[in-house]
Amino acid sequence: MTAEAMPRVVTVISDLLFSSKVTATGKALGIETRVVSTAEALVEALCNETVRLVIVDMGLPEAIARESLRAAATHPTQPATVAYFPHVESALAEAARQAGASIVLPRSRFSAELPDILTRFAGEPPRPEAIEGMR
């Protein structure tokens, strides 16, 4: 894989339709994305690729979501992390924060702001002021 083809965004999402939306949005913006389904696959991507943003679906089994967020939060490259959750399961928001997510959003807001989120974080290392603006 060449440097230009390396994913800048890695998503840990189980919903095939929603992962397709994230990937298609990234493609439309010229941002490489990769979908993985396990924390182990995320760690492999973090170690072998240039990852600027990690997106985690808090609707995944708890162990996968938390391990994925912790892996990203503790990785030396420290990519920005966005976790989204179904609005009816607000306890997952706190779980995401405790696991180290930079930004935590209800799924509807994440979906509405997806193009902005991808462009803010995928092109360069995350800026603290960009993260603050999303909280």
N, C-alpha and C positions, 0 to 999 in steps of 0.2 A: 504494500500500500504506500503510495507516495505521500509526501507531506500535504499536498493540496487535497488529496482524497481522504485524509484522516478526519473522522468525525469530530466535530466541535461540540456536538450535543449527544449525550447518551441518555436514553429514556429507559426506565424500568417500569414497563406498563404491560398489563396482561390483556387488556381490552383491545382486540385486533382492530376494530373500527376506529377507536380513538387513537391508537398508535399510528394508524394510517393518516389520520388528520394531522398529527404532529409532524410526521415525516413529509407529507405533502406541503404543509405550511413551510417547513424548513427548505424544501426543494424550491418552492416558489420564491423564497428569499435568498436563494443561493447558499444556504447553510446546510452542511452535511450533518445528517442525523443517523443514529444507529439505535435500534431497539434491542434490548436484552431482557431476559426474564428472571435472572437470578443475581444475587449479590456477587457471586463468584465471577460471573461474566462481566459485571460492572468493574470489579477490581482488575480483571484482565485488561479491559479497555483503558482504565485509568493508568495502568502500568505501561501500556504499549502504544497509546494514541494520545493526541493532543486534545484533551477534553476541557472545554471551557464551562460547560453547563451540564448538570445532571438533573433530570426530572424524574420524580418518583411518585407513583400512584399509591396513595395510602390505602386504597381499596384492595391492594394485594394482601396475601397472608401476612400477618403482623411481622413474623420473623424476617421475611424477604424485604419488606419495606424498611424496617428499622436497621437491618444489617446494611442495606444499600445506602441509607443516609449516613450511618456511622462510617462506612467505608469511604464515602466521598468527603465527609467532614474531617476525617483524620488523615486523608491522603496528603503527601507532601505538596502536590500541585494545588490543593485546595480550590477545586472548581466551585462556582456558585451552585447552590442546590435549591431547587424549587420542588416543594411537595404540594400535591393537591389532594383534596378529600371530598367525598360526597357531603353536601351541606347538612344533611340530616344526621351525620355522624361527627359532630363537632369534637368529640373526645379524641378523634384521630388527629386533629390539629395540634393539640397539646403533645401527643405522642411524637408527631413530626418535629416539633420544636425541641423536645427533649432528646431526640436522636440526632440533632444537629442541623436541621434544615435552615438555610439562609432566609428563605421566603416560604410562607405557608398560605395557601389560597383555597377557597372553595372551588370545586371543579368548574362551576359556571363562570367564575371570574377568571380562572386560569384559561379557560377556553376563549373567552372574550379578549383577553390580553395576550394570547399566545404569540402573535406576530411581534409585538413589542418586547415581550420577554426574550424571544429568540434573538432579535436584533440587538438588544441591550447587552446580552451576555456572551453571545457566540463569537463575536468578531475580535474581541480583545480580552485580556484578563479582567475578571470582575472588578469593578470599581466600588468602593464602599458606599459612595453617594448613590450609585445606581441601586444597590441593594436596599438602602434606607428608603429610597423613593417607592419601593414596592411593598414595604411592610404595612 
